[in-house]
Amino acid sequence: MLALRLTRTAHLAVHLRRLLVAVASAGTGFLLLCALGHALSHPDTPGAAALRLAWCAAPLAAAVQLAVAVARTDPGTRPRSGLSAIGLGPGRLMAVSATTTALSASLGSVAALLAYLHLRGDLTSRPPSGRVAADALAVGQSLPAPAVLTLLVLVPACASAAVAQALRPRDPRPAPSAAPRGYGRFGAYGWGKARETFGAYGRFGSRTAVAAARPAAAGSHAGGAARVGAGGTLQTQAGEPPAPDPAPTDGATEPPDAALPTAADTMPAPLPQNTTALPWGIAVLAAGLTVETYTGSASAAPTPGTAPSAGVLIGWALTALGLALAGPGLTHLCGRLLQAVRPGALRLLAGRVLMEESRRVGRPLGVVAAVAAAAYVAATVYDGDGPAFGPLATLGASLVAGCTVATLLTAAVAARHARAGTTDALLRLGAPPATLRGAAAVRAAALLALFGPLTLLVAVLAALPLEH
């Protein structure tokens, strides 16, 4: 009931994103049902039917990726302070988000079933026209209910499971220590503990007081002991703010207001990013191109009405996985390159934003690059003299391309909302809006300059063995 209420009271943009998930689920479910119909129409060729069903994994993965991206940007299931007191902790919100995703995908599966039955003529009593339609719809044959139910439940189950995995509660990792490590006093490794004033060690309770005061010492070695009195108690009690600094006595101006953001606070400092997946992504990408080259040169080009071989499918799956794994690292590298060689304010801001958002935007960018490379290969192989690009293949390609582009746009909008506070602070400090728009243009140009040639190179290498 909570998921239904959150779905009903959501904003229009949230409903549109959920509608995209339903459309993706409907298209994928229709392709799965068409694969079942082809298997029923050709019981003597189980291998070809299994290959058609395997090629439905591409739109299925694209639909699941879109569902996860939409669930991440859902404001109704975002954790907020105070919700745990009424039983809406992170685990419950994760379950609500997974349920909402399952409802949207189930709506699409029902629409796919109705469209399939309508085209078969079961709802209108009209026979379909065309050999391809009759071949994929299994006209005149009864549909097995268990198989139909299994195929229609596949998209909602995978989408909800992926959302639950992506939004599951995680234990917060401890922040890395900011103090430098080295060989300190008496050859001990590290700088050691905070220094105390003379005689503070021997007072009763001073060690406990210093340890409690250390988080509020603002990185000063003497801050812990300075707040310890003669009796070993803290000058500032727990829960009270520390005493303000004394006013200047040499006629200097007053210190700036602490409520105003400083340049260090507003600059989007890059968080530590995990770029160790970049070598793995490059290795998987090379493996995918190798598999596709070997299987493409060993087999003949696909004939009209047939799907490419299983080796080509495995090769493209590895290629897409490699680009998705390498996407965050490449985006992070692009941000670093923007800040190289004495950067100005524009390049510095654009580079740090790219480094900050590399994990959020990098993977959708890698998947979009893989889809663009596949579109180039399809345009090369399925030309005027090649095999026909049928309606089902067109539907599958449109689903994959639409879902990946929608996922990238959703991630970009989510990244823009995430840095809205930083943008407002920069505007309050006097940064011109033209500078922020220029930084966005520099980011887009840098990503295009990096991913464009990479996509073209992957596409050319993948299309070479299929042009014979």
N, C-alpha and C positions, 0 to 999 in steps of 0.2 A: 504493500500500500504506500509506503514511503517513496519507493521508486516511481510509482504512478503519479503521486502528488508533485514530486520534483520535476517529472516530465511535463506535467500539465502546466505548471507555473513558471516554466523556463522562458527566457527571452526568445525573440524571433530568430536571432542568429544561431542560438543553440538548437532550435528546432530544425533549421536548415541544415546544420551539420549532421544531426541525427537522420534527417531525410536522405542525405547523401549516403550514410551507412546503410539505410534500408534499400536504396537503389542499387548499391553495390552488391548487397546480399541477394536481391532479386535477380540481377544479371548472372551472378555466379550460380545461384540455384537453377536458373533456366539452362545454363550450359551443362550442369551436372545431369539434369533430366534429359537433355538431348543426347548426352553420352550414353545414358541408360537406354534411350530409344534406339540408338544405333546398335547397341549390343543386342537388343531384342530383335531387330530387323536382320542382323547378320550373326546368327548363332554359330556359324561355321568358321568365323574368324575372331576368336577371342583375343588374339594378340593386338589386332587393330583397335578393338573396342577398349582394351586396357590402356593402349597408348593415348586414345582420345580422352579417357578419364584422367590419365596422368597429366595431360596438358592443361586440364582444369585447375591444377595446383597453382598456376601463375595468377589467374584472377582471384583464387581463394586467398593466396598470400597477400595480394594487393588490398583486398577487402578487409582482411584482418589488420593490416598495417593502418589503414584508414580508421578503423574502429578504435584502435589504441590511441591514435593521435587525437581523435575527437573526445575520447574519454579523459585524456590528460588536460584538455582545455575546458572541461565542463565546470562552470562555476558553482553548480549546485552541490557537487560532491567534493569540493575543495576543503581540506581540513582547516578549521578555524578554532580559535581559542574559546573555551567554554563549552564546546559541543560534547566533550567526553563526559561532562557531568550529567547529561541527559541521555547517555547511552549511544552517542554518535561519535565514537572514536575512529581512529584510522582504519581499523579492521571493518567496522560497520560501514563506513563510507566506501571502502573498497568493494564490499558486497553489493551496496546500492548501485555503484557505477557498473559493476559486472551485470547486474540484473537489468539496468537500463539498456545496456548494450545488447543483451540477449533479446529484450523486447523489440528494439529497433530492427535487429537482424531477423527475428522471427516474422515480423511484419513483411519484410522483403521476401522471405521464403514463401509465405502464403501468397503473395502477389505473383511470384514465379510459378507456383502450382496452378493458380487460376489462369495465367497467360498460357501455360503449356496445355492445359485442358481445353482452353478456348481454341487454340490453333489446331489441336487434334480433332476438333468437332464434337467433343463430348458434351459441351455446354450449349452449342448452337445447332447440332445435328447437320453441320455442313462439312463435307470432306475437304481437306486441304488440297491446294493445287501446287504442282511442282514435285519433281522427283526428289530433290534434296529435302524438301519439307516432309514428304512422306517417309523418307529414309530415316530422318532424325527423330520423327515423332512417333514411330512405330504404330502407324495407322492400322486399325483392324485387329490389334492385339491388346490383351488386357495387361495393365500395368501391375506389377507386384507391389502390394502395399508396403511390406517391410523395406524393400529397396528404396521406394520413393520416400518413405519417412526417414530412412537413414541418410539419404543424400540431402534432404531438406534440413535436417537437424545439424548437419555438418558445419555449416557456416555460423549459425548462432553459438554452437558449442565451442568452436575454435576461437571465435571473437571474444566471448565472455571469459574463456580460460586465459587468453592472452592479456586481456584487460586486468584480470585478477593477478596475473603474474607481474604485470608492469606496475600496478598500483599497490602491491602488497606492502604492509608496514615493514619498515627496515629499522634496525637499531642504529642510532646516530653514531658515526665514527668519531673517535676523539680527534680534535684539531691538532695538526702537527705543531710541535714546539717551535716558536719563533726564535729562540735563543740559539746562537751558533754553537756548534760542537767542535771541540778541539782538545788539546792537551792542556789541562788547567793546572791547579796547584798540586804540587808534589807528584806530578806525573799522572794524576787521575784523568781519565778520559771524560771530557765534557768540562763545562765551565763551573760545575759544582752548584751548590745551593746559593740562595741569596745571602749576602753578607749582613751580619748583625753589628750593632754598635757595641762598644766595650762594656762588658758586664751584663749584657742582655741575655746571654746564654744561661747564666747560672740562676736567673730569677725563676721563681716557681710559675709554671704555666706559660712561660714565654714562648716555648716552641710551638704549643698549640695555637697561641694567639698569632704568631707570625705566619703559621700555615693557613690560618683563616683569613688573615689580612692580605695574603699574597695575591689572590685574584683581583683585589681592588687596588693594587699598588701601581697599575699602569706601566708595568715593565721596569720599574725602578728597583735597584738592588737594595736601597735603603728605605723603601716605602714600607716594608713589613715591620721593621723595627721602629720606625719613626712614630707609628701609631700605638706603640706599646708603652703603657705607663709604668710607674714604679712598682705597682702591685701586679704587673703582668696582665692587666686587662686592656682591652682595646679602647682607644679614645672615642671611636665611632661605634655605636652599638649596631648589632645586626639588624638589617632592614632599614636603616637610616642612611641617607646619602652622606658621602664624605664631606668634611668641612671645606668651604671654599678657600682658595688661595688668598693670602692677605693682599690688601690693596697696595699698589705701588706707592712709595714714599718719596720718590725723586721727581715728582711732578709729571710723570709719564701719563699717557692716556690710559683709559680703562681697557681691560682686556676685551676682546670681541665677545659678542653674545654666543653662548654655547649652543643656542637653538639654531643658529644660522649654519648651513652646511659649508664646509670648506672645500677647497679644490681636491684634496685627497679623499674626501668622503664622496664627492659626486663623480669622480673619475671611475669608470667601471673597471676596476682592477681585475685582471684575469685570475680565475680560480685554478687550482692545480688540475689539469686535464690528464686523463689517462690516454696517452697516445701510443701505448704499447701494442694496440691492435692494428696499427698501420702496417708493420711487416707481415703480420698474419693476413691482412687483407690483400696485400700485394701477392703473397704466396698463393692464396686461394684464387685470385684473379688469374695468375699465370697457369694454375692447374686447370681452371675452367676453359681458358683459351686452348690449352694443349688437348684437352679431351674433345672439345668441339672441332679442332683442326683434324685430329686423328679420325674421329667418326665421320666428319663431313667429307674428307677425302676418300674414305673407304666405302662410303655408300653413295648411291645416286641421288640426284636432286629429287625433291618430293613431287609426285605427280598430282594432277588436279583431283581435288576431293580427298586427299590423304594428308596426314600430319607428318611433320619431320620425324626423324628417328628418335629413339630413346636416348641415344648418345648425345644428340644435339640438345635435347631437353636437359640432360644432366650438366652438359657444358655451360648452357645458359644459366642454370641455377647456381652453379659455382661462380660464374662471372658476376652475377647480380649480388651474391653473397660477399664476394671479394670487394666489390665497389662499395657495398653498404658498410663493411668493416673498415675500409680505408677512408670513408667519407669524413668522419670526425677528425682523424689525424691530418688529412689533407686540408680541411678547413682551418684547423689550428696552425698548420704550416703556412697557409695563406695569410693569416693574421700576423704571424711573425715576420713574414717577408714584407708586409706593408710597413712595419715599424723599423725596417733596416735602413741604414745609411742616412743618419741624421733626419728623422721624420719630423714633420711639423705637427701642429695641433690636429689638422684634419686626418692625416694618415695615422697618427697615434690613436685618435679616438676610434677610427674605423678598424684598425688592427686589434685593439683591445676588445672591442665588441665582438669581432669574429672569434677571438680566442675564448671569450666568455660563452658564446653560443655555439661553439663547435660541436658539442655533444648533442644539442637539441636539433640543429639544422643539418649537421653533417650526414647523418644516415639517410634522411629523405633525399638529400642532394645526390648521394651515391646511387640510390635506387632510381632516381630520375635519369641519371647518366646511363645506367644500364638499360632502361627502357628506351632512351633515345638511340643508343647503339643498336638495340634490337629492331627499332623502327627503320634505321638505315639499312640493316641487313635484309629486312623484309622488303623494303623498296628495291633493293638490288636483286634479290632472288626472284621475287614475285613481280617481275616487270611485264611488259606487254607480250614477250615471247615465252615467259615462264608459266608456272601453274597458276590457276585461278585462285584468287583470294576470296573464299566463300563468305556467306553472310555470318555463319557462326564464328569463323576466324576473325571477321571484322568486329563482331560483338565482343569477342574476347580481348582483342587488341585495344578496342575503345575502353573497355573496363579497366584494363591494366594501366593504360595511359592516364585515364581520368582519375583513378584512385591515387596514383603516385603523385600527380600534380596537385590534387586536392590535399594530400597529406603534407606536401611541401608548403603549400600556402597556409595550412592550419598551423604548422610548426612555426612559420614566419610570423603569423599573427600572435601566437602565444609568446614568442620571443619579444615581440614589440610590447605586449602587455607586461611582460616581466621586467623590462627596463623602463617602464613608464615613470617610476619614481626618480630614476637617474636623469631622465630627460627633463622632467619638471624642475629638478634641482639645478640643472645646467641653464635652463631658461631663466630661473630666478636669479642666478648669478650674472646674467647678462649675456649669455651666449646667443648669438643671432640664430634664428630658425634656419637661415640659409646654410649655416655651417652644419647643422644636423642633417639637413637634406643632402648636402654634399657628401657627408660621411656615409650616408646610406647608398648614394650613387657609387662612391668609391668601393664599398663592400660588394655591391652587385657586379661592378666591372671586374674586380679582382677574382671573384668566384667564377665569373664567365671566362676570364682569361686562363684560369687553371683547369676548370672542368671541361671547357669546350674542346681544347686539343686532346685531352685525355679521352673524352668520349669518342672523338673522331678516330683516334688511334685504335681504341678497342673495337670500334665498328669495322674499320678496314681489316684488321687482323682476323676478325670473326667471319667476315664475308669472303675472304680469299678462298677457303676450301669449299665454299658452296657455289662458286661461280663456274664450276666445270660442267 
